[in-house]
Amino acid sequence: MKRDALAAAALSLCTVAVIALVGMPCPVAADATTGATATGAATSADTQAPPASTPAEQPTGLETIIVTAQKRSENLQTVPISVAAITAQAIEATHTVNLQALSGAIPDVQIGHFSNTPTSAVFSIRGMSVIDPDPYAGQTVTVVMDGVPLLFNIVSLPDLFDIDRVEVLRGPQGTLFGANTIGGVVNIVTEQPTGEYGGQASASIGNYNRVDADLALNFPITEDLAGKVTVLHHSEDEYVTNIVDGQAMGNENNSDVRVYLKWTPSANFNATLIQEYDQMRDGGPIVVNGAVPGEALYVPAGTKLPGDVLPQYASPCMPITLPCRAPSTYYSANSNVPNMENEDIYSSTLTMNWDSAIGKLVSISGYKRYTDDNYTDQDGSVLFLDATHRPSSGYQVSEELRDDMHPSSNIDIQVGAFVSYQHYLLEQNYLIQFAAPGFSQVTLENETTRSQSVFSQTYINLTDKLRFQAGLRVTSETTEMTAGIENFESPTGLAVFSGATPVPGGFSANGEKTWNNVGGKTGFDYRWTDDVMSYIYYARGFKSGGFVGRLVLPSDIGPYAPEYVDTIELGLKGDWLDHRLRTDLAVFYNKYHNLQLVEDYFAKNSSGEAIEGDTIVNAAQAKTQGFELEITALPLPVDNFKVNLALARLYAKYTDFAYADPNNGGKIQDLSGYDLQEAPHWTASGGASYSFSTGGGKTTISLQDRYTSQLYDYSLTDSPRSTIQSTNYVDGTLDWEPNSASWSVGVWVRNLADRHYIASVYDAPGTFGLVNYQPPREFGATFRYKW
């Protein structure tokens, strides 16, 4: 073992030398994602496996889908966990722009954003969701892009052009992917350089002035060095009208450049460097005012100030005893802040793969930095009641080194180590005009987290059909937080972002703590035939503890303790009828301990005034259980007609939760048996595509239906205002490509029936409901060219 460790260290040093001195020999290498020896065009670990579909292996029937959900290349139907895979072909066929567009298409998976922070991703898998947009609250679902975990929600909604596949792993993935994956993992793999001249380009136009222009260009540089450049651009107007000036709010204007360099000095080693820059110049976050009479931010419908184009719209949340309802026309208001959200993201990823005497090794080094600056009219009305300015910045550095070994023909062992360092700084300037004219409060969050872990995952073939797996991960995380507030008052009686006079009442609080955790996984899978397998496993997941950054009292900082989940999952995967029918079924049970929740409370400040605060506490136990069934079929004797069906049932309840209700004087309310937030009881999708010859080419038409049942949004008490109605969307596409040609043209529509729905509601009783809407009907046309 000691010799193996020394060999691994030597190989790592040798790899660094290889990068520095082109042509220096190094031990033989392999692509860690494919598990096969790399050749001249070998691919980077976790950045590309073999093609997502390999019809050459299967001339008829459903395509074989290759995934790297277990950090190795495997047929999706042999992976013993619940995985949904969206291939490059599927992304193109549905004209999907970003991850959020996949919401509802994958059973038990919701993808959205917080109401007033549209660049922060909210992923909910099997009822487990992030509880706050600020980074101090952590994540329950982690996005991994080209092998690098994205540790901040604000950088976790990438565009999907030139993507090889998206894999959604449901259930805790802590053994291989670490902490903060108790809900699951979204694994994104981009297309890698080919080493040959070629590329693809696409252009789209649509309603709401949508324009997309994307280009991916492959080219050789030398015999050993391949390059690639990918350029993306997306812009469109929002569908919400500002009643103050009559203009669209929240417009998007995003551009992205990715540059790849892939070096393959021998058949046994390859290294890929990816540099990426994302620029977003969007309109400010949209807030729709869902207050009712008697609440602090209620503005009567019809209120109009001189110069306004339209009067105040009616609240979509009246009466408060019923769920909010989306109107036929979407309105909001920005009356007093710049309509701006500027974000820049810089990324670097270096992946190295090589084969050695001690196995197939991979090193993945990642760096990501972001800056974000946005203003929000927090009341969404024609009046100046409250507003925020939230500049923030952060960066992360990570390194993973792992080895895949085969000490004997029936044993496969992955061992690895992972380290990360992340830091963010957020300054929220909150103008509290409605409660104290002229008063503003600046909240500072300054947090650093260091994480180290070692892990191992072992598979042992007990017979030619029965396989045993066992995994273990040991993690240590240290978090340091400095948080506080400063108070200001403007002598004019009108709150301002700068130039106000400091006033007493501010404070600063500090915290530092280390959490250690041992988690793991064990299970069996059984191959009934070459095409049918079943599995069962037990896993224990871990979500890190931390400190609260948005404070009202110094004691709010915490710390709060880690959250744990114990999971049992059973699954059956099979290809039937000569690969013309595919069924994947997973049944799961999750038990959560020390569930982290944002809890409101009443207290008195230093002046004896009653104030409402919030903190994160380990207040509850919960359980989730259910099933996911996915079916794909070619029901006719020909392969040009395909249908897909998916159905999920979710039961997600608090089992022990004593809640201090701030709307009832802090009286304890037993919420045992209440639904978890972002946890619909049913999700379903179904669709069909049909291809036929026409006009000297091939036409493909497809329809897809996405259904999500009612759920509760941001209210622990499952209040009527926090209820999100059930949604049902029908999407359609029509594409045509000429015979023996490399171009195609298509038209597409999302939300064909133009259904209007509420997207999210943050329910703050006594203040207001912060509402956002789902998109209305969107349609357009796309031209693609490949060479």
HUVENRA-V11171 format. One record per residue. NEAR is the number of other C-alpha atoms within 12 Angstrom. Layout:
NEAR, NEAR
This chain:
9, 9, 11, 18, 20, 14, 20, 33, 21, 19, 35, 30, 17, 26, 38, 23, 16, 26, 28, 14, 14, 22, 20, 17, 24, 31, 30, 30, 44, 43, 46, 47, 43, 37, 38, 30, 30, 35, 27, 29, 34, 42, 49, 54, 54, 48, 49, 43, 40, 36, 33, 34, 28, 20, 18, 12, 14, 16, 16, 20, 30, 35, 31, 29, 36, 39, 42, 47, 44, 42, 47, 39, 32, 27, 32, 37, 40, 37, 39, 41, 47, 47, 44, 43, 39, 34, 35, 29, 24, 27, 27, 33, 34, 40, 41, 38, 35, 29, 38, 31, 30, 37, 34, 37, 41, 46, 47, 54, 51, 45, 40, 38, 40, 34, 36, 41, 39, 39, 43, 32, 41, 46, 46, 44, 49, 51, 49, 51, 43, 43, 39, 35, 32, 37, 39, 45, 39, 42, 44, 48, 47, 47, 41, 42, 43, 43, 47, 44, 44, 45, 47, 44, 40, 41, 42, 38, 32, 40, 38, 39, 44, 41, 36, 36, 40, 45, 42, 46, 44, 43, 54, 48, 48, 46, 45, 46, 51, 50, 49, 44, 45, 48, 49, 47, 49, 49, 43, 43, 44, 39, 39, 44, 43, 35, 29, 23, 19, 22, 29, 29, 31, 35, 31, 31, 27, 25, 24, 25, 21, 27, 28, 35, 29, 34, 30, 36, 33, 32, 27, 25, 20, 17, 18, 29, 31, 35, 35, 37, 35, 38, 34, 38, 35, 35, 31, 28, 25, 31, 31, 35, 30, 38, 34, 32, 24, 21, 26, 29, 37, 42, 31, 33, 29, 35, 31, 35, 31, 38, 34, 39, 37, 42, 44, 44, 35, 30, 27, 32, 47, 47, 49, 45, 37, 40, 31, 33, 30, 34, 31, 36, 30, 34, 37, 45, 47, 47, 44, 49, 50, 50, 38, 31, 23, 16, 24, 25, 35, 35, 32, 24, 25, 17, 20, 22, 18, 13, 13, 22, 22, 26, 27, 33, 35, 35, 39, 37, 38, 27, 19, 27, 15, 19, 32, 41, 35, 35, 25, 21, 23, 35, 41, 47, 46, 43, 38, 32, 35, 24, 31, 30, 36, 34, 36, 31, 36, 30, 34, 33, 39, 40, 47, 52, 55, 49, 36, 32, 25, 31, 35, 42, 51, 48, 47, 43, 38, 38, 34, 38, 33, 36, 31, 37, 33, 37, 38, 42, 44, 45, 43, 47, 45, 40, 33, 32, 38, 41, 43, 41, 37, 37, 30, 33, 32, 37, 33, 34, 32, 35, 30, 38, 41, 45, 47, 42, 32, 22, 18, 12, 14, 20, 21, 28, 33, 37, 37, 37, 34, 37, 34, 34, 31, 35, 32, 36, 30, 34, 34, 34, 35, 39, 40, 32, 32, 26, 22, 21, 21, 31, 35, 40, 42, 39, 35, 35, 38, 35, 41, 34, 37, 30, 35, 29, 35, 34, 36, 36, 36, 33, 33, 28, 23, 18, 17, 16, 22, 22, 30, 30, 35, 32, 37, 33, 35, 32, 34, 30, 33, 30, 38, 33, 34, 34, 38, 33, 32, 27, 33, 33, 30, 25, 17, 14, 20, 27, 34, 33, 33, 21, 16, 24, 21, 20, 19, 15, 21, 24, 26, 27, 30, 28, 30, 26, 27, 25, 29, 25, 32, 27, 38, 37, 36, 30, 29, 32, 34, 32, 27, 20, 17, 19, 27, 30, 34, 34, 36, 33, 35, 34, 38, 40, 43, 46, 46, 41, 41, 41, 43, 47, 47, 41, 36, 36, 31, 28, 27, 33, 37, 35, 33, 35, 31, 38, 39, 38, 40, 34, 39, 32, 36, 31, 35, 34, 39, 37, 31, 24, 20, 21, 28, 31, 29, 35, 33, 41, 35, 40, 34, 36, 33, 39, 37, 37, 30, 29, 38, 44, 38, 32, 35, 33, 27, 25, 22, 14, 18, 15, 10, 9, 10, 17, 21, 27, 27, 29, 34, 36, 34, 30, 32, 34, 32, 36, 36, 40, 33, 35, 35, 41, 35, 37, 34, 32, 34, 29, 25, 15, 15, 17, 24, 25, 26, 31, 29, 32, 32, 36, 34, 38, 30, 38, 34, 38, 37, 37, 26, 25, 33, 25, 31, 29, 25, 25, 21, 15, 17, 20, 15, 20, 20, 19, 26, 24, 23, 30, 35, 46, 42, 47, 44, 39, 33, 35, 42, 37, 37, 32, 30, 29, 30, 27, 22, 23, 17, 14, 11, 13, 20, 24, 26, 30, 30, 34, 31, 35, 31, 37, 34, 37, 29, 29, 38, 38, 45, 39, 34, 41, 35, 31, 30, 29, 39, 40, 39, 38, 31, 29, 33, 30, 37, 30, 39, 35, 37, 31, 35, 32, 28, 21, 16, 11, 16, 20, 24, 29, 32, 34, 32, 35, 34, 35, 28, 24, 20, 23, 27, 29, 34, 38, 43, 44, 45, 40, 37, 32, 35, 20, 27, 36, 45, 43, 45, 44, 40, 37, 33, 30, 25, 35, 31, 31, 29, 35, 30, 31, 24, 23, 18
